[in-house]
Amino acid sequence: MNSGAGEYQILDSLVRTRIHTLAHLQYLHTGTAYYFDTVRLSSDLLAQTYDNAISGRRCWQYKYLGLSVGALLVVISPVDFVKAINVLILEYENETEAKKVTINPVSIFKKRPPVDEHDLTNVTSSFVDTGVYEFLETPDIPFELDYSQVFMSLCDALIAAYNKLIDGTEDVCGAAYLAACRRFDDLVKKIISNVYKDLEKACVAVVRDELGLFMEGRQI
């Protein structure tokens, strides 16, 4: 695998940016923060924001993802770690996108095509054949989840994963390694985008309500 200072610098910049964003989103869910110095995101407002079916489903998905990423942090080899993360992405996408993969018992006996060992994104998961996830943990949890707490825990796991992608990986960070890291980053960016949209929508509604009350007061 070819390594390069250019790829490592790109990854370092990406990691720093994403960690900063995740830390900011984590702070916004503490119940004391202000959304860009406008609306206070109180615990009550956050609870109202996420009190819907879509957020409820995402809460469970984020719980599973946080648990699964956290479990992979014990993997020592950077290459093995990024490969495992890419397998986890496949499994997470299958779980969250209406389980697109159909398990075919016949496929167990089919010969798989050769995999380029230098392409760290060209991974497969045993769940295609067995229906059992290799890295995605989906335990039954006998209590109601709190969205903000789950999301903050997810941020902890993702931040730790980003640090692991960059710490001491100068020698392995070539084009293939960077591509595998970017695939993980693409998933995280989707999560970040969804959360910011939810918060922005909630804050716009608060501002609209306050302006409405102000205008009513002026008319009296």
C-alpha positions in Angstrom: 0.0 0.0 0.0 1.5 3.4 -1.0 1.6 6.1 1.7 1.7 9.8 1.1 2.1 12.9 3.1 -0.6 14.6 0.9 -3.2 12.0 1.7 -2.4 12.2 5.4 -2.7 16.0 5.4 -6.1 15.8 3.7 -7.3 13.2 6.2 -5.9 15.3 9.1 -7.9 18.3 7.9 -11.0 16.2 7.4 -10.8 14.7 10.9 -10.2 18.0 12.6 -13.2 19.5 10.8 -15.5 16.6 11.6 -14.5 16.4 15.2 -15.2 20.1 15.7 -18.6 19.7 14.1 -19.5 16.7 16.2 -18.3 18.4 19.4 -20.5 21.4 18.6 -23.5 19.2 17.9 -22.9 17.4 21.1 -22.9 20.7 23.0 -26.1 21.7 21.4 -27.8 18.7 23.0 -26.8 19.5 26.6 -30.0 21.5 27.2 -28.2 24.7 27.9 -26.8 25.8 24.5 -28.1 28.4 22.1 -28.5 27.7 18.4 -26.1 30.2 16.7 -26.8 32.7 19.5 -30.5 32.8 18.7 -32.8 30.2 20.4 -32.0 28.4 23.6 -32.1 24.6 23.0 -33.6 23.7 26.4 -34.2 20.0 27.3 -37.9 20.6 26.8 -37.4 22.0 23.4 -35.1 19.2 22.4 -37.6 16.6 23.6 -40.4 18.3 21.6 -38.2 18.4 18.5 -37.5 14.7 18.6 -41.0 13.6 19.6 -41.9 12.0 16.3 -41.7 8.7 14.5 -38.7 9.6 12.3 -36.6 10.8 15.2 -37.7 7.8 17.3 -36.5 5.4 14.6 -33.2 7.3 14.2 -32.7 7.2 17.9 -32.5 3.4 17.8 -30.3 3.5 14.7 -27.9 5.9 16.4 -27.8 3.7 19.5 -26.9 0.7 17.4 -24.2 2.7 15.5 -22.7 4.1 18.6 -22.5 0.7 20.3 -21.0 -0.9 17.2 -18.4 1.8 16.5 -17.4 1.7 20.2 -16.9 -2.0 20.0 -14.5 -1.6 17.0 -12.2 0.8 18.8 -10.3 -2.1 20.3 -9.0 -3.1 16.9 -5.3 -2.3 16.9 -4.3 -2.3 13.2 -5.4 0.9 11.4 -6.0 -1.0 8.2 -8.1 -3.7 9.9 -10.0 -1.0 11.7 -10.9 0.9 8.6 -11.9 -2.3 6.9 -14.2 -3.2 9.8 -15.7 0.3 9.7 -16.5 -0.2 6.0 -18.2 -3.5 6.7 -20.1 -1.9 9.5 -21.3 0.8 7.1 -22.7 -1.9 4.8 -24.6 -3.5 7.7 -25.8 -0.2 9.1 -27.1 0.9 5.7 -28.9 -2.4 5.3 -30.5 -2.0 8.7 -31.5 1.6 8.2 -32.7 1.4 4.6 -35.5 -1.1 5.0 -33.1 -4.0 4.9 -32.5 -4.0 1.2 -30.4 -7.2 1.1 -32.3 -10.4 0.5 -30.6 -13.4 2.0 -30.3 -16.2 -0.5 -29.2 -19.6 0.9 -27.9 -20.6 -2.5 -25.3 -17.8 -2.4 -23.5 -19.6 0.4 -22.2 -22.1 -2.2 -21.3 -19.6 -4.8 -17.7 -18.7 -5.4 -17.0 -15.0 -4.6 -15.2 -12.9 -7.1 -11.6 -12.0 -6.1 -11.2 -8.9 -3.9 -8.4 -6.4 -4.4 -6.6 -6.4 -1.1 -5.5 -2.8 -1.7 -9.1 -1.5 -2.1 -10.2 -1.0 1.5 -13.7 0.0 0.4 -14.3 -3.2 -1.5 -15.5 -5.2 1.5 -18.3 -7.7 2.1 -20.1 -8.9 5.1 -21.1 -12.4 6.2 -24.7 -11.1 6.7 -25.3 -11.3 3.0 -25.1 -15.1 3.3 -26.2 -15.7 6.9 -28.5 -12.9 7.8 -26.3 -12.3 10.9 -24.4 -9.0 11.2 -20.7 -9.2 11.7 -20.1 -5.9 13.4 -23.5 -4.1 13.7 -24.8 -4.6 17.2 -28.6 -4.5 17.6 -29.4 -5.6 21.2 -32.8 -5.5 22.7 -33.0 -2.6 25.2 -35.8 -2.9 27.7 -36.2 0.8 28.3 -37.1 4.0 26.5 -34.2 5.9 24.9 -33.5 9.6 25.3 -32.6 11.0 21.9 -30.2 13.7 23.2 -28.4 11.3 25.4 -28.1 8.7 22.7 -26.9 11.3 20.2 -24.2 12.6 22.6 -23.0 9.1 23.2 -22.9 8.5 19.4 -20.8 11.7 19.1 -18.3 10.3 21.7 -17.9 7.1 19.7 -17.6 8.9 16.3 -15.0 11.3 17.7 -13.0 8.4 19.1 -13.2 6.7 15.7 -12.0 9.8 13.8 -9.0 10.1 16.2 -8.2 6.4 15.6 -8.3 7.0 11.8 -5.6 9.7 12.1 -3.4 8.8 15.1 -0.2 7.1 14.0 -1.4 6.3 10.5 1.1 8.3 8.5 2.7 5.2 7.1 -0.6 3.6 5.9 -2.4 6.7 4.8 -2.3 6.3 1.0 -5.1 6.7 -1.5 -6.9 3.5 -0.6 -6.9 4.3 3.1 -8.1 7.8 2.5 -10.9 6.5 0.3 -12.0 4.1 3.0 -12.0 6.9 5.6 -14.0 9.1 3.3 -16.7 6.4 3.0 -17.1 6.5 6.8 -17.1 10.2 6.7 -19.9 10.3 4.1 -22.1 8.4 6.5 -21.3 10.7 9.4 -22.0 13.8 7.2 -25.5 12.4 6.5 -26.1 12.1 10.2 -24.8 15.6 10.9 -27.0 17.0 8.1 -30.1 15.4 9.5 -29.5 16.6 13.0 -28.8 20.2 11.9 -32.0 20.2 9.8 -34.0 19.1 12.8 -32.5 21.8 15.1 -32.9 24.5 12.4 -36.5 23.6 11.9 -37.3 23.7 15.6 -35.6 27.0 16.0 -37.3 28.6 13.1 -40.7 27.5 14.6 -39.7 29.1 17.9 -38.8 32.4 16.2 -41.9 32.4 14.1 -44.1 31.8 17.2 -42.3 34.6 19.1 -42.7 37.0 16.2 -46.4 36.1 16.0 -46.9 36.9 19.7 -45.0 40.2 19.2 -47.1 41.2 16.3 -50.3 40.4 18.2 -49.1 42.5 21.1 -48.5 45.5 18.8 -52.1 45.2 17.4 -53.7 45.4 20.9 
